[in-house]
Amino acid sequence: MSTLDLLRETMNRIIHVNENEINPDTPFKDIKADSLDWVQIIVGIESTLDIEIDIDKMKEMVTIGDFVNYIDNFNK
């Protein structure tokens, strides 16, 4: 499963967003999720991939693609 697919699945489970509406160019601001939703999404990704996401770096990200790239390059 790709990182994008994992993120789509996690977001669908938590905020019931249509997975087809989430693509690398989707801006975070266009996703109807509150801060608690994002915490749950981040924790879900962290526990699935056994990583710890830097919240300060998350604040710099603009799109889903930024988040996917961050995760894909986490241990490089």
N, CA, C and O of each residue as an XYZ file, in Angstrom:
304
protein
N       0.853     -1.177      0.000
C       0.000      0.000      0.000
C       0.894      1.234      0.000
O       1.848      1.329      0.771
N       0.570      2.164     -0.869
C       1.348      3.402     -0.929
C       1.026      4.283      0.280
O       0.012      4.104      0.954
N       1.909      5.226      0.526
C       1.687      6.173      1.628
C       0.417      6.974      1.384
O      -0.346      7.225      2.318
N       0.183      7.375      0.153
C      -1.034      8.127     -0.162
C      -2.267      7.287      0.132
O      -3.233      7.787      0.709
N      -2.248      6.024     -0.256
C      -3.386      5.141      0.023
C      -3.602      4.961      1.518
O      -4.739      4.953      1.988
N      -2.510      4.816      2.265
C      -2.616      4.681      3.720
C      -3.217      5.946      4.319
O      -4.079      5.871      5.195
N      -2.772      7.095      3.858
C      -3.303      8.365      4.361
C      -4.781      8.505      4.007
O      -5.585      8.919      4.841
N      -5.136      8.162      2.783
C      -6.548      8.215      2.360
C      -7.406      7.313      3.242
O      -8.469      7.722      3.710
N      -6.943      6.092      3.465
C      -7.700      5.131      4.270
C      -7.859      5.632      5.706
O      -8.942      5.534      6.284
N      -6.791      6.162      6.273
C      -6.833      6.685      7.643
C      -7.786      7.871      7.734
O      -8.577      7.961      8.673
N      -7.715      8.769      6.776
C      -8.589      9.937      6.779
C     -10.046      9.530      6.598
O     -10.935     10.096      7.236
N     -10.291      8.561      5.740
C     -11.661      8.082      5.527
C     -12.224      7.491      6.812
O     -13.381      7.729      7.157
N     -11.409      6.727      7.514
C     -11.855      6.083      8.747
C     -12.182      7.116      9.831
O     -13.123      6.930     10.603
N     -11.415      8.190      9.885
C     -11.566      9.165     10.967
C     -12.550     10.277     10.627
O     -13.388     10.633     11.456
N     -12.461     10.830      9.422
C     -13.327     11.970      9.089
C     -14.303     11.671      7.960
O     -15.012     12.562      7.491
N     -14.336     10.421      7.528
C     -15.302      9.967      6.519
C     -15.244     10.798      5.236
O     -16.271     11.122      4.639
N     -14.033     11.130      4.831
C     -13.834     11.859      3.582
C     -13.776     10.841      2.441
O     -13.278      9.728      2.613
N     -14.282     11.229      1.296
C     -14.229     10.370      0.120
C     -12.768     10.229     -0.301
O     -12.104     11.220     -0.605
N     -12.277      9.004     -0.317
C     -10.873      8.758     -0.635
C     -10.488      9.295     -2.006
O      -9.333      9.669     -2.211
N     -11.423      9.344     -2.947
C     -11.134      9.838     -4.297
C     -10.928     11.351     -4.334
O     -10.407     11.885     -5.313
N     -11.335     12.037     -3.271
C     -11.174     13.486     -3.204
C      -9.814     13.891     -2.645
O      -9.462     15.071     -2.658
N      -9.053     12.924     -2.158
C      -7.749     13.207     -1.572
C      -6.669     12.825     -2.572
O      -6.522     11.656     -2.926
N      -5.915     13.821     -3.023
C      -4.808     13.573     -3.938
C      -3.626     14.428     -3.488
O      -3.778     15.275     -2.608
N      -2.453     14.218     -4.081
C      -1.278     14.972     -3.629
C      -1.436     16.493     -3.684
O      -0.804     17.206     -2.904
N      -2.262     16.993     -4.587
C      -2.437     18.443     -4.722
C      -3.495     19.028     -3.787
O      -3.681     20.244     -3.748
N      -4.186     18.179     -3.038
C      -5.235     18.659     -2.146
C      -4.629     19.481     -1.007
O      -3.816     18.964     -0.241
N      -5.015     20.753     -0.887
C      -4.526     21.567      0.229
C      -5.172     21.116      1.546
O      -6.341     20.735      1.580
N      -4.393     21.169      2.617
C      -4.940     20.827      3.927
C      -6.167     21.668      4.247
O      -7.126     21.180      4.846
N      -6.132     22.951      3.838
C      -7.236     23.852      4.181
C      -8.559     23.430      3.535
O      -9.628     23.826      4.000
N      -8.492     22.630      2.467
C      -9.715     22.174      1.799
C     -10.322     20.928      2.444
O     -11.416     20.504      2.072
N      -9.621     20.352      3.398
C     -10.105     19.145      4.064
C     -10.877     19.566      5.303
O     -10.361     20.272      6.169
N     -12.095     19.127      5.367
C     -12.966     19.506      6.481
C     -12.654     18.642      7.710
O     -13.319     17.643      7.983
N     -11.620     19.067      8.433
C     -11.198     18.352      9.635
C     -10.785     19.385     10.676
O     -10.146     20.388     10.357
N     -11.159     19.125     11.916
C     -10.739     20.029     12.981
C      -9.425     19.521     13.586
O      -8.891     18.497     13.161
N      -8.919     20.244     14.572
C      -7.613     19.893     15.127
C      -7.615     18.511     15.780
O      -6.611     17.803     15.703
N      -8.700     18.115     16.413
C      -8.776     16.783     17.013
C      -8.744     15.709     15.928
O      -8.105     14.670     16.099
N      -9.430     15.956     14.815
C      -9.384     15.022     13.691
C      -7.946     14.838     13.209
O      -7.509     13.713     12.963
N      -7.212     15.944     13.076
C      -5.832     15.859     12.600
C      -4.953     15.107     13.584
O      -4.081     14.341     13.176
N      -5.172     15.318     14.876
C      -4.410     14.568     15.874
C      -4.669     13.078     15.696
O      -3.732     12.281     15.729
N      -5.922     12.696     15.509
C      -6.253     11.285     15.327
C      -5.636     10.732     14.039
O      -5.169      9.593     14.018
N      -5.633     11.521     12.978
C      -5.025     11.096     11.713
C      -3.519     10.883     11.908
O      -2.971      9.865     11.487
N      -2.870     11.836     12.539
C      -1.426     11.745     12.764
C      -1.088     10.550     13.644
O      -0.163      9.796     13.341
N      -1.828     10.373     14.727
C      -1.585      9.232     15.618
C      -1.810      7.915     14.875
O      -1.065      6.954     15.071
N      -2.826      7.871     14.030
C      -3.085      6.668     13.247
C      -1.938      6.335     12.319
O      -1.542      5.175     12.210
N      -1.398      7.338     11.648
C      -0.255      7.136     10.750
C       0.979      6.731     11.559
O       1.706      5.813     11.180
N       1.206      7.426     12.675
C       2.365      7.109     13.506
C       2.332      5.666     13.995
O       3.341      4.962     13.941
N       1.179      5.233     14.468
C       1.098      3.873     15.006
C       1.194      2.824     13.903
O       1.770      1.758     14.117
N       0.645      3.107     12.742
C       0.714      2.156     11.633
C       2.139      2.005     11.118
O       2.582      0.894     10.826
N       2.857      3.118     11.005
C       4.201      3.092     10.427
C       5.316      3.084     11.461
O       6.493      3.017     11.105
N       4.958      3.152     12.738
C       5.926      3.177     13.835
C       6.933      4.318     13.658
O       8.147      4.118     13.693
N       6.381      5.523     13.464
C       7.194      6.730     13.335
C       6.633      7.787     14.283
O       5.547      7.621     14.839
N       7.379      8.871     14.462
C       6.893     10.002     15.241
C       6.970     11.245     14.361
O       8.055     11.693     13.990
N       5.818     11.786     14.039
C       5.723     12.940     13.140
C       5.976     14.220     13.920
O       5.406     14.429     14.990
N       6.827     15.067     13.381
C       7.168     16.352     13.978
C       6.046     17.351     13.662
O       5.855     17.748     12.512
N       5.321     17.741     14.695
C       4.182     18.650     14.522
C       4.632     19.994     13.947
O       3.907     20.595     13.154
N       5.812     20.472     14.333
C       6.313     21.737     13.783
C       6.512     21.634     12.274
O       6.244     22.592     11.548
N       6.975     20.491     11.802
C       7.132     20.295     10.353
C       5.765     20.221      9.677
O       5.608     20.686      8.548
N       4.778     19.641     10.356
C       3.411     19.571      9.810
C       2.876     20.970      9.547
O       2.174     21.193      8.561
N       3.199     21.903     10.416
C       2.714     23.276     10.272
C       3.250     23.944      9.006
O       2.646     24.892      8.502
N       4.382     23.453      8.489
C       4.986     24.010      7.282
C       4.379     23.422      6.008
O       4.562     23.973      4.923
N       3.663     22.317      6.135
C       3.116     21.623      4.973
C       1.831     22.293      4.503
O       1.052     22.809      5.304
N       1.627     22.276      3.188
C       0.469     22.929      2.594
C      -0.491     21.908      1.985
O      -1.709     22.067      2.067
N       0.067     20.858      1.374
C      -0.764     19.891      0.657
C      -0.590     18.480      1.203
O       0.337     18.195      1.962
N      -1.492     17.618      0.803
C      -1.387     16.204      1.139
C      -0.079     15.640      0.584
O       0.558     14.806      1.227
N       0.319     16.087     -0.592
C       1.579     15.648     -1.187
C       2.783     15.982     -0.317
O       3.726     15.195     -0.232
N       2.756     17.151      0.332
C       3.832     17.515      1.262
C       3.916     16.499      2.396
O       5.004     16.082      2.791
N       2.760     16.109      2.912
C       2.698     15.158      4.017
C       3.183     13.781      3.558
O       3.937     13.119      4.271
N       2.756     13.354      2.387
C       3.179     12.059      1.840
C       4.698     12.054      1.653
O       5.359     11.082      2.019
N       5.259     13.129      1.087
C       6.716     13.216      0.889
C       7.451     13.167      2.216
O       8.482     12.505      2.333
N       6.933     13.857      3.208
C       7.543     13.845      4.545
C       7.588     12.420      5.086
O       8.626     11.962      5.564
N       6.470     11.731      5.008
C       6.414     10.359      5.511
C       7.344      9.443      4.709
O       8.080      8.644      5.288
N       7.310      9.558      3.383
C       8.147      8.701      2.539
C       9.636      8.924      2.784
O      10.433      8.000      2.622
N      10.015     10.128      3.170
C      11.424     10.442      3.400
C      11.781     10.453      4.875
O      12.844     10.952      5.247
N      10.923      9.919      5.717
C      11.098     10.001      7.162
C      12.442      9.449      7.623
O      13.134     10.103      8.403
N      12.817      8.289      7.170
C      14.051      7.658      7.657
C      15.223      7.772      6.695
O      16.198      7.032      6.821
N      15.143      8.675      5.749
C      16.240      8.803      4.782
C      17.231      9.842      5.231
O      18.223     10.087      4.544
